Amino acid sequence: MKVLITGAAGYIGKHVVKAFLDAGHEVYASDFAFKGLDERAQRVYDDIFSGDKNIYHTLGEPDVLVHLAWRDGFIHNSPAHMQDLSKHVVFLNNMIDGGLKLLTVMGSMHEIGYWEGAIDADTPCKPMSMYGIAKNALREELMLYSKDKDVALHWLRAYYIYGDDARGSSIFAKLYQAAEDGKTTFPFTTGKNLYDFIHVDELAKQIMYASVQKEYNGVINVCTGKPMSLADKIESYIKEHNMNIKLEYGAFPDRPYDSPGVWGDPEIITKIMSNLK
């Protein structure tokens, strides 16, 4: 298929581009810069947020759009989330109106807000950050707008991502950098919270498989479905990477909007992967 990936040179995007290319798809990569991007992908320099009503034609009429572009994703209360929301709405609506048949948009566990236990497609959303509010609003708009349109909408809800930590902004990336800087201690929370951890390469494969099918639409969790405490995951990460660093438990308070335990229900993505592999 002809696949357009926005945010293609970002933390997740580079791995998604590779996953599609390795599966034999024709990939068009859209971003502000392309450093480190797989050379097999064709670069797209058009401004996706120009407001062009004919943007679908301008971008070459792709079979699939994987929309990963998002500013300040790791800064949960950045004003950019609400400032940019209408730009995403206009771009994606214009792509649908132009004739796009398969649309994948990256969602987040932060749409849910405070929740304990497994999250599925019907879990109610009450976001507690600007990032979560903006993502949730975009999801609701797209669900309504695409309802009577000839487009398959996949809203992929991601959880705790790690891997490729020299480039990321997560706690794993910060720990990696601390070890590289020769630090022997790392300030930490209690680490008791349970999360759904997924390696970025596995996430990229799930995104690719979910994006090219029409049987399962709407909200799809891209996850493992296996909760693990943050402390256990970080301690195992330190051991796996032979880091000479110890966690300072309790140095930071737990965030009030973080659940003591939250993970994704993997039923749908498991079926998709089984059907398409």
C-alpha positions in Angstrom: 0.0 0.0 0.0 0.9 3.7 -0.4 1.3 4.9 3.2 1.7 8.5 4.4 3.2 8.8 7.9 3.2 12.2 9.6 5.6 12.9 12.4 7.7 10.3 10.6 11.1 11.4 12.1 9.8 11.5 15.7 10.6 9.0 18.5 7.8 6.6 17.4 7.7 7.6 13.8 11.1 6.3 12.8 10.2 2.9 14.0 6.8 2.9 12.3 8.4 4.0 9.0 10.8 1.0 9.2 8.0 -1.4 10.1 5.9 -0.4 7.1 9.0 -0.5 4.8 10.1 -3.9 6.0 6.5 -5.2 5.3 6.9 -4.1 1.7 4.7 -0.9 1.7 5.5 2.3 -0.2 6.2 4.9 2.5 5.9 8.7 2.3 7.3 10.5 5.3 6.1 13.9 6.5 7.9 15.9 9.1 9.8 19.2 9.7 13.2 17.4 9.5 14.3 14.0 8.5 17.5 13.3 10.5 18.0 9.5 11.0 15.0 8.5 8.9 15.2 5.3 6.9 16.5 6.2 3.4 14.0 3.9 1.7 11.2 6.4 2.6 10.2 9.2 0.3 10.3 12.6 1.9 7.2 14.8 1.9 7.8 18.6 2.4 4.3 19.9 2.0 2.8 21.6 5.1 0.1 19.3 6.4 -1.4 22.2 8.5 -1.7 24.6 5.6 -5.5 24.3 5.6 -5.5 23.2 2.0 -8.9 21.6 1.2 -7.3 19.5 -1.5 -4.5 18.3 0.8 -5.3 14.6 0.0 -4.6 15.2 -3.7 -1.6 17.4 -2.8 -0.1 14.6 -0.7 -0.4 12.1 -3.5 -3.7 10.3 -2.5 -2.2 7.7 -0.2 -4.1 4.5 0.6 -3.3 4.8 4.3 -2.6 7.8 6.6 -0.8 7.2 9.9 -1.0 10.5 11.8 1.7 10.5 14.5 2.5 14.3 14.3 2.0 16.0 17.7 3.9 18.8 19.4 5.1 18.5 23.0 3.8 15.0 23.6 5.9 14.6 26.7 5.0 18.0 28.2 1.5 17.1 29.4 0.3 20.7 30.2 2.0 22.5 27.3 -0.3 25.2 25.8 0.6 23.7 22.4 -1.9 20.9 22.8 -5.0 23.1 22.7 -3.4 25.7 20.3 -2.7 23.0 17.7 -6.0 21.0 18.1 -7.9 22.8 15.3 -5.0 22.3 12.9 -5.2 18.5 13.4 -9.0 18.6 12.9 -8.8 20.6 9.7 -6.1 18.4 8.2 -7.7 15.1 9.0 -11.2 16.2 8.0 -9.8 17.4 4.7 -8.0 14.1 4.1 -11.2 12.2 4.8 -13.2 14.5 2.4 -10.6 14.0 -0.3 -11.1 10.3 -0.4 -8.8 8.7 2.2 -9.9 5.1 3.0 -7.7 4.1 5.9 -6.9 6.5 8.7 -4.9 5.8 11.8 -4.4 8.4 14.5 -2.2 8.0 17.6 -4.1 8.2 20.8 -2.9 8.0 24.4 -3.8 6.4 27.8 -3.9 10.0 29.1 -7.3 10.4 27.4 -8.7 8.3 30.1 -7.5 10.2 33.1 -7.6 8.5 36.5 -8.5 4.8 36.1 -7.7 1.6 37.9 -7.4 -1.6 36.0 -7.7 -2.6 32.3 -8.7 0.0 29.7 -10.8 -1.1 26.8 -12.6 0.7 23.9 -15.6 1.6 26.2 -13.7 2.9 29.2 -15.0 6.4 30.0 -12.6 9.3 29.4 -12.0 12.1 31.9 -8.6 13.5 31.0 -6.6 15.4 33.6 -4.0 17.1 31.5 -4.0 19.4 28.5 -2.4 16.6 26.4 -5.2 14.2 27.4 -7.9 16.8 26.8 -6.7 17.6 23.3 -6.2 14.0 22.3 -9.7 13.1 23.6 -11.3 16.0 21.8 -9.6 15.0 18.6 -10.8 11.4 19.0 -14.4 12.5 19.7 -14.4 14.8 16.7 -13.0 12.2 14.3 -15.5 9.5 15.6 -18.4 11.8 14.8 -17.0 13.3 11.6 -16.2 9.9 10.1 -19.4 8.2 11.1 -21.1 8.5 7.8 -17.9 8.7 5.6 -16.3 6.0 3.6 -13.2 5.7 5.8 -12.0 3.2 8.3 -10.8 5.1 11.4 -8.3 3.4 13.7 -7.7 5.3 17.0 -4.7 3.6 18.5 -4.3 4.1 22.2 -0.7 3.7 23.4 0.6 3.2 26.9 4.1 3.3 28.4 6.7 3.2 25.6 10.4 2.4 26.0 13.3 1.5 23.8 15.6 3.6 21.6 16.2 5.6 24.8 19.1 7.7 23.5 16.5 9.7 21.6 13.4 9.6 23.8 12.0 11.8 26.5 10.6 9.2 28.9 11.9 8.2 32.3 14.0 5.5 30.5 15.6 8.2 28.3 16.4 10.3 31.4 17.8 7.3 33.2 19.9 6.4 30.2 21.3 9.9 30.0 22.1 9.9 33.7 24.1 6.7 33.3 25.9 8.2 30.3 26.8 11.2 32.4 28.4 9.0 35.0 25.8 9.6 37.7 25.4 6.8 40.3 22.0 7.8 41.8 18.7 8.7 40.1 15.8 10.5 41.9 12.7 8.4 41.6 9.1 8.1 42.8 7.8 5.3 44.9 7.7 3.2 41.8 4.6 1.3 43.0 2.4 2.2 40.0 1.5 -0.6 37.6 1.8 0.2 33.9 1.6 -1.5 30.5 5.1 -1.3 29.1 5.8 -1.8 25.4 9.0 -1.7 23.4 8.9 0.9 20.6 9.7 -1.7 18.0 6.8 -3.9 19.1 4.5 -0.8 19.2 5.6 0.0 15.6 4.6 -3.4 14.4 1.2 -3.2 16.1 0.6 0.2 14.6 1.5 -1.1 11.1 -0.8 -4.2 11.4 -3.7 -2.2 12.8 -3.4 0.4 10.1 -3.8 -1.8 7.0 -7.0 -3.6 8.0 -10.7 -2.7 8.0 -12.2 -5.5 10.1 -11.5 -3.7 13.5 -12.1 0.0 13.6 -12.5 2.7 16.3 -10.4 2.5 19.5 -7.7 -0.1 19.5 -5.3 -0.6 22.3 -1.7 -1.0 21.1 -0.2 -2.6 24.2 0.9 -5.8 25.9 -1.9 -6.1 28.4 0.6 -7.1 31.1 0.8 -4.7 34.1 4.2 -4.3 35.8 5.3 -1.9 38.5 7.4 1.0 37.4 10.0 0.1 40.0 10.4 -3.5 38.7 10.6 -2.3 35.1 13.2 0.3 35.9 15.3 -2.0 38.1 15.2 -4.7 35.3 16.2 -2.0 32.8 19.2 -1.0 34.9 20.3 -4.6 35.2 19.8 -5.4 31.5 22.0 -2.4 30.5 24.6 -3.0 33.2 24.2 0.5 34.7 26.0 1.5 37.8 23.2 3.5 39.2 20.8 3.3 42.1 17.2 4.6 42.4 16.5 7.2 45.1 13.0 6.0 46.0 10.6 8.7 47.1 12.6 11.7 45.9 9.7 12.7 43.7 6.0 12.5 44.6 3.7 10.4 42.5 1.6 12.5 40.1 -2.0 12.9 41.3 -3.4 11.9 37.9 -1.4 8.7 37.7 -3.4 5.5 38.6 -1.9 3.0 41.0 -2.5 0.5 38.2 -3.6 0.9 34.6 -3.0 -1.2 31.4 -4.6 -1.9 28.1 -6.9 -4.7 27.1 -5.1 -6.3 24.2 -7.9 -8.4 22.8 -8.5 -6.5 19.6 -4.8 -6.0 18.6 -4.1 -9.7 19.4 -6.8 -10.7 16.9 -5.5 -8.3 14.3 -1.9 -9.5 14.7 -3.0 -13.2 14.5 -5.1 -12.6 11.4 -2.5 -10.7 9.4 0.8 -12.4 10.4 
